[in-house]
Every structure is written in structure tokens, then in C-alpha cells.
Amino acid sequence: MTPSTPGTPPAAGAAGQAARAALEALPVRDDRVRRIVLAAAKGGGGLLGVGTTLAGLGVGLLVVQARLARRAIGPRRAVPPYADGRYLPPSATSARGVSLRVAVIGDSSAAGLGVSDPEDTPGVRIARAIAAVADRPVNLTVVAEVGARTRDLDRQLTRALQLHPQLALIMVGANDITHVDRPQTSVRLLGDAVTRLREAGAHVVVGTCPDLGTIAPIAQPLRAYARRASRELAQAQAVAVTAAGGTAVELGALLGPTFEASPQDYFSDDRFHPSATGYAACAAALIPHCLAALGLSDGAEHSDHSDHSDHAGHAGHADHAASAGD
């Protein structure tokens, strides 16, 4: 069943092979990114970290430093706030109109780890912005999991698609870098996820891998690798998402300099996940694209719709346990 939605997309079609053909044909200026994109399109394996491993830097050292970085960040002592619920337009005292359905998919940043108030999570900020512009309630479902990598999206999609979302927001990639996953595999799996959502009738917006070179607990030379690898992964993700019919927002390129300049403001206490201010910046970058995907704007308006933080209109449901992870 294809849901009725503002800005209903044309049928995505049998996009698996078609998306990969389009992905391979898209122009990519950076040769290293092109190698990742081509390897993803062909579904091959190839060398670990195609085009990203620094000269003379052994994979063993990367793995050891990744473990040290996770130790420096410390054990996860919190879970993301539970954000599922029905969010009303700011002026509404009761629900009216058919609700729009939004699913949030991906890793701990998608889930909002690092803040305690659901209103500070990217999902709720985006849901409230959509409700305000559409003047309709928004049913938000967060299936994102702490520690998730791109290889975990298929399981999350199975849950999300049961709800027939009209918009799916994906944020993923950071854990792929810290676990030194093959970038071509991550890119291919992300393209497959977008294709699956589009074929189910959902609009898809993807916040690509953040710039991990901004994270202080990651020591050199891993930080140099992480910066380069995360930027290359984000660029390759953007190509794959576009080829599969989604919208890519390169969060690292947009927000990396801001996070690096003021880490005390934009990172939470663990120095790895965003703070409330950091998530507000992420949401502000994503909201115009989410509105445009739903046909609620042309995507040219970049005003911050994430200020609708009134707690009225949030109907909570039974809590769910977040998966253990990094």
C-alpha cells in the first residue's frame, strides 16, 4: 500500500539495478570517492578503506586506536530519550486532520543520544517543524539504535515500513568509520535502504556521515584517518542516496567547522555525541529538505523551524529499550 502524502513521488520502480547503474554514471570529481562509488555499484569487496588509508598506517593500528577512542569517550551511561509520539501544530489544542507519518532510522545521533529531553532530539525538532508548516499532526517513530552501522539498517527498515512512513530520515555512518568497515559496502547498503524505502512510497532524507575529525577523544593518527575517511564516506553516501531517489544532506561539510570551533557548545558531556545545541544545528540543516521532500516547501527556505519546543501535543507511548552499542 502506497500512502497518500503531500508531494507524492513518482513510482520508484524496480530501482535496485537501475539505481546502481545511475550511481555508476554520476560524475564524481574526487578519484578516491569515485573508487568507493564504483566498488559499491559493482557490489565488490576490494581493499579495506578504498582510497582512505593513510600511507604507512596499518589497519591494526587503526583498530587499536579506535578501541582507545571508545575507551576515552567512556561507557554509555545513558540511553536516548523516548521520542515516539504524536506531535501537534503549535496552535492546535487537539489533533485534527490525518497525521503524517515520519520514521527516524540510523545510529545514536538519529536517536538523540547525548540529551535527556525528547524535545532536543532531531526527530522531535523535525516532527514539530513539519506539523507547524503542514498544520497537521505528525506521528513520529524512532527505530534508530545506539551503535548502529549501515549494515543494521535492513532490520530497522523492516520495523519502520510496518508503519508506512511518508518520510524516512536516516542518519548513519559514524560507527562504520570507527569500526573500520569497508566504505564501499556501507555505501551499497545505504543505497539499498533508500531504494527499499522509495519503492514502499516513502520520501527519504539522509544526513550523511559527520566529520569525525572534529571529535577530540580521537587521537592522531586515527583522527586524520577519521576526518578523511568520514568526508569520503559522506560524499560517496550522497552519490548513492541521490541515485536511489533520496535527498542527501552532507552534515559534516555543513556543520563540521561549527562543531570544531565550539566543541564545548555543540558536543554533549561525552565529547562524541551532539548536545542540545548540536542537535538543533543538525535539525536546522535537515528541516528544509524534509519539508521539500513532502512538498511543503521548495527547499530554498533555510529558516530554523526547530524552535517549536512546546511540550504540548506530545503523546508518549510505552517505552522501548535501545540496543546496546557504541
Secondary structure, DSSP 8 states (H G I E B T S, - for coil): -----TT------SHHHHHHHHHHHS----HHHHHHHHHHHHT---STTTTTS-TT--HHHHHHHHHHHHHHH-----------EEE--TT-SS--S--EEEEEEESHHHHTTT-SSGGGSHHHHHHHHHHHHHTS-EEEEE---TT--GGGHHHHHHHHHTT--SEEEEE--HHHHHTT--HHHHHHHHHHHHHHHHHTT-EEEEE----GGG-TTS-TTHHHHHHHHHHHHHHHHHHHHHHTT-EEE-HHHHHHHHHHH-HHHHB-TTSSSB-HHHHHHHHHHHHHHHHHHTTSS-S------TT----TT-B-----------
